[in-house]
Amino acid sequence: MSLNKNLFQQRPNKLLAALPDSDYQRLFPYLKLVPLQVQQILYEAGEPITQVYFPDKAVVSIVTTMEDGSTAEVGIVSNEGMVGIPVILGDNTTTTTAFVQVAGAAMQMNADVFRAEFNRSEAIQTLLLCYVQAVYSELAQGAACNRLHTLEERLARWLLTVSDRLESEDFPLTHEFISQMLGVRRSGVTVAASTLSRAGMIAYQRGHISILNRENLEATSCECYRVIQNEFARLLGFMPSNRARKFF
């Protein structure tokens, strides 16, 4: 069986998998499987977005950068979604930057071609606009979470989210990187991570984090994790992770 036939049948990205066969068949000749490396920039703030990406096992962070160079993560994309949303919203630039947080692979497509297919297909429009609404809900919930919940709760939510997107309990992340993504001091992340570690929920060693007790980590996380999971399921028919079914 050829590589292309394998890729066509597998559809590792959940958005692509949710498309009707006829629409996916039209997109497929323009999709290219590409590797994504850690810290690779997929688009820069203020620069035209020329490619869209449908990640498989990679995790991509959408970040906002301030004038002093400090950053905060405002979104996260993996196999549940698409990198390059502004392309279908009437423009191809944005104030955020997208870069690879965890290495993996993605299906890449020319932004102009994808926009044309989006405008052509009602099914693609319906699916992608539901995805945009899910992302909007995630951003809104995240803004409230950052204001109202403790760093320990936020860290638990963020670790669960990364784990879900990777579909793995073990992943490479440093305290320094987590602090940049959460927009807090590294010392604060160290204290919060130590609390979770002492409680037996996670283990941290040499830039790798392992979730040891997912049930307790979910109990420690704020309600935002559950709200976001359920909204993805309501709008798209699937969750960022298939492991969260017990919320229903």
DRENKE-889443 format. One record per residue: residue in one letter; z, x, y of N, C-alpha, C in turn. Coordinates in steps of 0.001 Angstrom, whole numbers, padded with zeros to 6 digits, always signed. Example, Ala and Ser with C-alpha at 12.3 -4.5 7.8 and 13.67 -1.06 7.14 Angstrom:
a+007800+013190-005690+007800+012300-004500+007800+013200-003300
s+007080+012850-002250+007140+013670-001060+007870+012900+000030
//
This chain:
m+000000+000849-001198+000000+000000+000000+000000+000884+001248
s-000845+000581+002212-000973+001414+003398+000227+001269+004314
l+000412+002267+005189+001497+002222+006160+001374+001000+007058
n+000137+000711+007523-000060-000435+008401+000299-001747+007711
k-000046-001863+006432+000279-003083+005711+001780-003225+005547
n+002455-002106+005276+003917-002117+005187+004539-002583+006491
l+004083-002021+007607+004622-002382+008917+004363-003852+009228
f+003180-004325+008864+002837-005714+009143+003777-006656+008387
q+004064-006326+007150+004883-007204+006318+006366-007119+006658
q+006845-005924+007038+008284-005735+007227+008806-006350+008526
r+008105-006158+009627+008530-006657+010940+010021-006373+011169
p+010426-005109+011261+011847-004791+011384+012510-005297+012650
n+011723-005527+013700+012282-006081+014938+012355-007600+014829
k+013515-008185+015169+013744-009620+014948+012904-010507+015859
l+012595-010045+017061+011714-010835+017926+010314-010914+017328
l+009791-009775+016891+008467-009775+016271+008477-010607+014994
a+009573-010527+014235+009664-011286+012986+009686-012789+013232
a+010150-013209+014419+010257-014635+014729+008938-015241+015206
l+007939-014406+015459+006650-014921+015926+005879-015598+014797
p+005113-016633+015115+004191-017189+014114+003213-016118+013640
d+002770-016215+012402+001878-015199+011839+000626-014996+012681
s+000073-016083+013207-001171-015972+013973-000981-015143+015236
d+000145-015314+015902+000413-014532+017119+000701-013081+016773
y+001468-012868+015713+001776-011489+015317+000515-010750+014886
q-000406-011440+014235-001657-010818+013823-002461-010343+015020
r-002414-011089+016123-003127-010663+017333-002458-009450+017978
l-001101-009412+017935-000390-008296+018546-000493-007021+017728
f-000523-007176+016418-000335-006037+015531-001298-004863+015781
p-002593-005091+016025-003488-003948+016264-003103-003100+017476
y-002332-003669+018391-001944-002952+019609-000547-002325+019507
l+000152-002606+018415+001492-002063+018213+001422-000710+017526
k+002245+000216+018015+002264+001571+017460+003701+001962+017156
l+003960+002398+015930+005297+002855+015561+005532+004239+016158
v+006598+004367+016978+006886+005649+017629+008357+006024+017417
p+008651+007314+017302+010056+007751+017226+010685+007722+018606
l+011972+007430+018668+012729+007460+019926+013855+008473+019782
q+013907+009414+020708+014901+010476+020670+016059+010189+021633
v+017232+010706+021309+018406+010508+022164+018121+011016+023581
q+018489+010213+024558+018313+010483+025988+016861+010324+026461
q+015951+009936+025577+014569+009702+025992+014503+008529+026956
i+013844+008720+028077+013710+007666+029083+012465+006840+028785
l+012636+005535+028674+011517+004644+028386+010905+004071+029657
y+011721+003873+030661+011197+003598+032003+012264+003947+033025
e+011809+004312+034228+012699+004728+035315+012802+003609+036353
a+013942+003554+037027+014118+002605+038125+013062+002852+039197
g+012424+001777+039637+011440+001879+040710+010068+002354+040292
e+009893+002721+039017+008609+003205+038532+007937+002119+037689
p+006608+002076+037692+005913+001049+036892+006243+001178+035401
i+006463+000051+034752+006677+000028+033310+005309-000069+032650
t+004916+000953+031921+003579+001003+031333+003569+000640+029851
q+004747+000691+029208+004851+000379+027784+006050-000528+027560
v+005927-001432+026597+007083-002208+026152+007431-001745+024739
y+008695-001930+024350+009178-001428+023065+009960-002519+022333
f+009734-002574+021022+010492-003451+020140+011221-002558+019145
p+012483-002200+019439+013187-001212+018611+013452-001710+017194
d+013594-000737+016302+014049-001014+014943+015505-000594+014860
k+015787+000626+014425+017167+001084+014308+017670+001790+015567
a+016805+002048+016515+017223+002701+017754+018041+001747+018611
v+018882+002315+019484+019620+001540+020469+019263+002072+021855
v+018864+001178+022737+018441+001546+024091+019410+000944+025100
s+019879+001776+026027+020763+001321+027086+019963+001055+028358
i+020276-000054+029005+019719-000364+030319+020830-000086+031326
v+020607+000863+032231+021683+001309+033112+021285+001203+034579
t+022297+001025+035406+022150+001081+036857+022792+002370+037356
t+022091+003074+038232+022582+004345+038767+022853+004199+040261
m+024033+004638+040688+024415+004552+042092+023961+005797+042859
e+024115+005767+044180+023667+006881+045013+024374+008187+044676
d+025631+008101+044227+026370+009316+043890+026073+009820+042477
g+025160+009150+041776+024777+009576+040437+025560+008919+039318
s+026599+008168+039645+027369+007485+038604+026542+006351+038009
t+026775+006081+036725+025996+005075+036018+026905+004070+035325
a+026351+002907+035057+027033+001893+034260+025985+001142+033464
e+026300+000874+032226+025384+000128+031376+025447-001353+031728
v+024280-001974+031897+024218-003401+032194+023546-004178+031068
g+022981-003472+030110+022338-004138+028987+022137-003173+027838
i+021962-003721+026643+021750-002919+025451+020731-003641+024580
v+019765-002888+024050+018674-003473+023276+018502-002701+021980
s+018355-003437+020891+018003-002823+019615+017042-003754+018886
n+017249-003925+017575+016232-004661+016814+016240-006162+017067
e+017145-006638+017933+017139-008053+018285+016255-008344+019485
g+015695-007299+020127+015061-007570+021407+013896-006684+021788
m+013674-006647+023094+012519-005969+023670+012957-005179+024898
v+012400-003995+025057+012615-003175+026248+011394-003327+027149
g+011614-003812+028381+010510-003996+029313+010346-005431+029772
i+011436-006174+029839+011407-007587+030232+010674-007839+031557
p+010821-006973+032598+010141-007282+033865+008640-007503+033733
v+008032-006938+032701+006586-007067+032502+006167-008530+032363
i+007023-009373+031782+006656-010780+031584+007216-011689+032677
l+007894-011099+033657+008522-011905+034706+007789-011822+036037
g+006576-011280+036033+005770-011272+037241+005691-009941+037953
d+006378-008922+037451+006345-007599+038058+006504-006576+036949
n+006310-005314+037269+006472-004279+036248+007383-003149+036717
t+008231-003442+037713+009233-002466+038140+010593-003153+038194
t+011641-002347+038169+012996-002878+038193+013937-001836+038780
t+015159-002227+039072+016146-001314+039650+016935-000567+038576
t+016660-000848+037313+017398-000206+036225+016540+000849+035531
t+017208+001666+034723+016559+002679+033895+016876+002383+032437
a+015893+002568+031562+016099+002368+030120+016004+003712+029422
f+017050+004067+028671+016974+005316+027907+017618+005116+026544
v+017249+005992+025615+017669+005862+024230+019100+006364+024075
q+019946+005499+023554+021351+005828+023316+021550+006381+021908
v+020884+005766+020930+020929+006217+019541+019489+006320+019046
a+019144+007459+018476+017771+007716+018050+017344+006768+016938
g+016029+006569+016843+015480+005704+015806+013983+005573+016000
a+013487+004350+015873+012055+004096+016037+011853+002756+016712
a+010631+002540+017191+010290+001270+017843+008800+001030+017715
m+008421-000232+017822+007014-000592+017946+006694-000621+019441
q+005733+000185+019842+005359+000341+021247+004039-000382+021512
m+003939-000963+022711+002710-001686+023063+002426-001519+024549
n+001174-001391+024896+000786-001289+026302+001254-002523+027064
a+001868-002307+028212+002468-003406+028967+001428-004414+029449
d+000273-003946+029887-000758-004863+030372-001294-005731+029245
v-001480-005144+028076-001962-005906+026925-000929-006951+026519
f+000352-006544+026510+001385-007496+026114+001497-008633+027120
r+001375-008332+028401+001430-009391+029418+000291-010390+029211
a-000885-009888+028889-002037-010774+028660-001782-011676+027450
e-001200-011116+026393-000902-011922+025204+000214-012931+025495
f+001159-012534+026308+002231-013448+026709+001661-014642+027474
n+000769-014359+028401+000170-015441+029194-000737-016334+028352
r-001240-015784+027270-002194-016512+026430-001512-017452+025433
s-000347-017064+024955+000266-017771+023823+001516-018544+024227
e+001506-019841+023978+002684-020656+024257+003853-020259+023357
a+003569-019908+022112+004632-019527+021179+005333-018248+021637
i+004563-017261+022089+005160-016017+022591+005966-016301+023851
q+005433-017129+024737+006159-017492+025951+007495-018143+025628
t+007497-019122+024729+008725-019838+024382+009765-018882+023811
l+009344-018028+022874+010272-017092+022240+010833-016105+023251
l+009958-015499+024044+010411-014465+024973+011263-015032+026099
l+010959-016242+026572+011778-016835+027623+013158-017224+027089
c+013228-017639+025829+014538-017869+025219+015307-016553+025109
y+014594-015486+024794+015237-014169+024740+015750-013762+026120
v+014944-013986+027150+015377-013663+028517+016635-014453+028871
q+016692-015726+028474+017895-016520+028755+019108-015953+028015
a+018906-015517+026771+020000-014908+026009+020489-013636+026692
v+019554-012828+027178+019928-011596+027880+020649-011927+029184
y+020174-012948+029890+020852-013381+031118+022300-013770+030822
s+022486-014512+029745+023851-014907+029365+024698-013685+029038
e+024088-012700+028378+024811-011475+028042+025207-010717+029309
l+024308-010645+030281+024606-009967+031543+025707-010700+032307
a+025614-012025+032362+026620-012808+033089+027988-012668+032431
q+028023-012753+031110+029292-012612+030392+029851-011212+030569
g+028958-010220+030562+029397-008839+030736+029991-008585+032105
a+029401-009197+033142+029936-009030+034492+031347-009595+034588
a+031556-010773+034008+032896-011366+034003+033859-010538+033165
c+033374-010042+032036+034208-009238+031140+034696-007980+031844
n+033807-007309+032550+034181-006071+033241+035228-006310+034324
r+035245-007511+034870+036192-007835+035939+037532-008335+035400
l+037511-009051+034282+038690-009807+033866+039407-009261+032634
h+038760-008427+031853+039356-008008+030593+039756-006533+030600
t+040698-006192+029741+041220-004829+029698+040182-003878+029127
l+040359-002593+029396+039439-001590+028882+039462-001566+027355
e+040619-001766+026771+040712-001797+025314+039871-002929+024733
e+039941-004116+025343+039139-005253+024891+037654-004979+025076
r+037305-004420+026218+035901-004122+026503+035348-003077+025557
l+036153-002041+025267+035716-001006+024349+035487-001586+022953
a+036408-002445+022504+036244-003084+021191+034954-003899+021160
r+034702-004657+022217+033467-005463+022281+032237-004572+022242
w+032261-003491+022995+031101-002608+023089+030832-001909+021761
l+031893-001459+021092+031717-000808+019787+031160-001793+018751
l+031651-003024+018777+031132-004042+017867+029654-004320+018152
t+029302-004352+019423+027909-004614+019792+026992-003510+019299
v+027385-002248+019520+026571-001121+019048+026468-001147+017530
s+027576-001420+016864+027576-001500+015401+026623-002587+014911
d+026659-003749+015570+025773-004844+015190+024310-004464+015353
r+023983-003872+016480+022588-003552+016753+022064-002495+015783
l+022940-001557+015386+022542-000525+014424+022669-000996+012984
e+023396-002100+012784+023715-002581+011448+024384-001480+010624
s+025340-000820+011280+026067+000283+010653+027475+000340+011226
e+028426+000780+010411+029810+000938+010856+030084+002362+011344
d+029087+003226+011260+029255+004636+011637+028099+005042+012532
f+028405+005601+013704+027337+005949+014635+027781+007068+015571
p+026802+007821+016117+027120+008952+016987+027338+008531+018433
l+028566+008687+018940+028888+008386+020332+030042+009265+020777
t+029946+009846+021959+031040+010645+022515+031830+009820+023526
h+033077+010229+023766+033891+009554+024779+033236+009659+026157
e+032624+010792+026437+031965+010982+027733+030840+009975+027911
f+030039+009801+026867+028925+008858+026945+029432+007432+027081
i+030456+007077+026313+031014+005719+026390+031545+005445+027794
s+032199+006434+028388+032744+006247+029736+031634+005980+030744
q+030494+006656+030591+029361+006421+031483+028808+005009+031303
m+028738+004566+030055+028186+003241+029780+029105+002123+030277
l+030417+002332+030144+031371+001316+030587+031701+001432+032072
g+031271+002518+032687+031534+002702+034111+032985+002978+034431
v+033669+003724+033548+035082+004058+033738+035278+005551+033518
r+036482+006038+033829+036798+007447+033628+036888+007774+032142
r+036514+009004+031812+036577+009440+030420+037997+009351+029890
s+038974+009670+030741+040373+009631+030304+040775+008221+029874
g+040235+007209+030571+040545+005833+030206+039983+005480+028839
v+038758+005934+028549+038150+005694+027240+038955+006395+026156
t+039415+007622+026442+040198+008375+025456+041478+007634+025101
v+042165+007095+026114+043403+006351+025865+043114+005082+025058
a+042085+004332+025460+041752+003089+024761+041313+003370+023326
a+040488+004405+023137+040026+004752+021795+041186+005223+020925
s+042134+005930+021523+043303+006387+020770+044140+005205+020295
t+044244+004190+021140+044979+002980+020756+044320+002303+019563
l+043003+002171+019609+042285+001555+018495+042378+002406+017239
s+042354+003727+017434+042444+004640+016286+043811+004577+015625
r+044872+004584+016442+046229+004526+015890+046476+003219+015136
a+045795+002167+015570+045936+000865+014908+045083+000771+013644
g+044339+001831+013344+043538+001860+012128+042231+001107+012206
m+041776+000785+013429+040531+000027+013578+039298+000926+013584
i+039437+002120+014170+038314+003045+014238+038792+004451+013912
a+037840+005325+013629+038105+006755+013490+037092+007486+014360
y+037527+008536+015023+036644+009294+015910+036747+010769+015568
q+035590+011400+015344+035586+012822+015023+034244+013436+015373
r+034289+014468+016213+033096+015257+016537+031899+014412+016958
g+032138+013514+017889+031049+012730+018435+030584+011587+017571
h+031317+011272+016508+030980+010133+015656+032143+009136+015633
i+031794+007865+015659+032791+006801+015575+032525+005981+014323
s+033577+005686+013593+033485+004831+012411+034405+003638+012596
i+033889+002457+012330+034717+001252+012354+035367+001110+010978
l+036678+001140+010954+037431+001092+009702+037918-000312+009373
n+038262-001082+010394+038761-002440+010174+038079-003367+011170
r+036949-003911+010743+036141-004732+011640+036864-006013+012039
e+037578-006612+011093+038276-007868+011378+039282-007688+012507
n+040057-006625+012467+041044-006373+013526+040375-005984+014832
l+039251-005279+014736+038535-004897+015958+037981-006145+016643
e+037484-007103+015863+037010-008358+016432+038163-009137+017065
a+039327-009088+016429+040497-009783+016981+040950-009129+018287
t+040779-007826+018396+041162-007094+019609+040169-007326+020733
s+038900-007473+020386+037874-007707+021397+038127-009032+022117
c+037644-009115+023345+037752-010364+024097+036768-011395+023544
e+036845-012619+024057+035983-013694+023567+034520-013484+023906
c+034226-012521+024797+032851-012295+025232+031937-011913+024071
y+032473-011151+023119+031673-010764+021955+031189-011998+021209
r+032070-012931+020959+031737-014149+020226+030776-015023+021032
v+031027-015146+022330+030178-015985+023186+028736-015484+023170
i+028558-014178+023297+027208-013601+023323+026516-013772+021977
q+027244-013530+020892+026678-013713+019556+026175-015144+019373
n+027006-016099+019730+026652-017500+019529+025485-017944+020405
e+025383-017368+021601+024286-017750+022492+022950-017229+021965
f+022938-016016+021413+021719-015517+020786+021306-016424+019630
a+022278-016846+018827+021979-017710+017685+021450-019068+018152
r+022045-019617+019202+021620-020926+019702+020198-020886+020249
l+019876-019842+020985+018590-019777+021663+017460-019261+020778
l+017792-018347+019880+016745-017662+019121+016774-017947+017624
g+017858-018546+017158+017945-018823+015733+018441-017663+014916
f+018764-016551+015583+019364-015418+014885+020360-014745+015803
m+021296-014026+015197+022277-013254+015955+021811-011808+016044
p+022338-011046+017033+022069-009613+017037+022484-008960+015728
s+023440-009552+015013+023826-009083+013683+023990-010280+012773
n+023615-010130+011513+023778-011220+010551+025196-011309+010021
r+026083-010404+010466+027423-010366+009906+028386-011290+010624
a+027934-011946+011694+028851-012746+012503+028831-014227+012151
r+028347-014597+010994+028203-015998+010628+029522-016765+010659
k+030633-016082+010461+031909-016785+010383+032308-017449+011696
f+031599-017166+012786+031920-017800+014052+031469-019255+014082
f+030697-019700+013080+030176-021067+013102+030979-021949+012170
//
